[in-house]
Amino acid sequence: RHENVRKTWDVSTEFPSEMVVQAYLNPQVDRSEEPFEWSEPDVQRLQEFCEKRLDWSHEFTLTQLDPAIKALSTRTFQTR
């Protein structure tokens, strides 16, 4: 089915981006020794981000975020 697809690929001469290659080879890593702590997401700011930066409608944003928000509210915590 897909044998001919490879023949029509158009790869840019800038691929892969040198910036992407350097980010892969030299990742910026947080070397903090402080223990990591999870916190609840700021749902309002997340909605605003999706609507403004991703150009999602309010309704679409809710359909995408609601399942994740509901899952967060019902999760159980594992202790160590």
N, C-alpha and C positions, 0 to 999 in steps of 0.2 A: 503493500500500500504506500509506503513512504519512501520507496527507493529513489524517486525522482526529486524529493524535497531537498536533499542534500545538494543537488546540482544547481538549485536556484538560490542558495544562501548568498547574501550580499553582506560581507563583513567589512566594516570600515577599516581604513588603513591605520586609524588611531586605536584600533582594538588589539590588545587590551590597553586601557588608559594607563599611562605611566603612574599616575596618582593612585590608581587602584592597585597596581602591582606593588608600589612602595608601601601602601597601607597594609597589604597582605604580608609582605616580607618584614615590615617593621611596625607591628601593631602597637598602638598606644594602650598600655595596660595600667590599670590602677594598682599600684604596688603598696597600697595602704595595708598596715598590719591590723587595723581595727576590724573587729568582727562585723560581718555583713548583717544588716537588718532589713527585713522586708517591711514595707508599709503599704497601706491601702492606696490605690491610685486615686488621683484627683479627677473624678469622673467628669465634673463640669469642665475642667481645662482640657481633658481628653476629647470631649464632645466639641468644644470650641476649635481645637486643633483640626479635627477631622472635617469640620464644616468649612473652616477658613482656608487651611492649607491644602486639603485634599479635594476641596470643592464638592463635598458631599452635602446632600440635602439633610435637613434635620431628621426627616423620617428615615432615610437610608442609614444615617449615623446610628439612630436608635436600634434599627434592625441588626446592625453589625455589632454594636457594643453590648446590647442587652444580654445576649447569651453568656458573654464573658463576665459581665457584672453579676449576673445571677449565679454563675459557677463560683465566683469569688465569695459570694455571701453564704454559700452552702458548704464551702470547703472545710475540711478538718485539718488540724495542725498536727504534724508529726514532731514529737519531742525526741531529743537525743539523750 
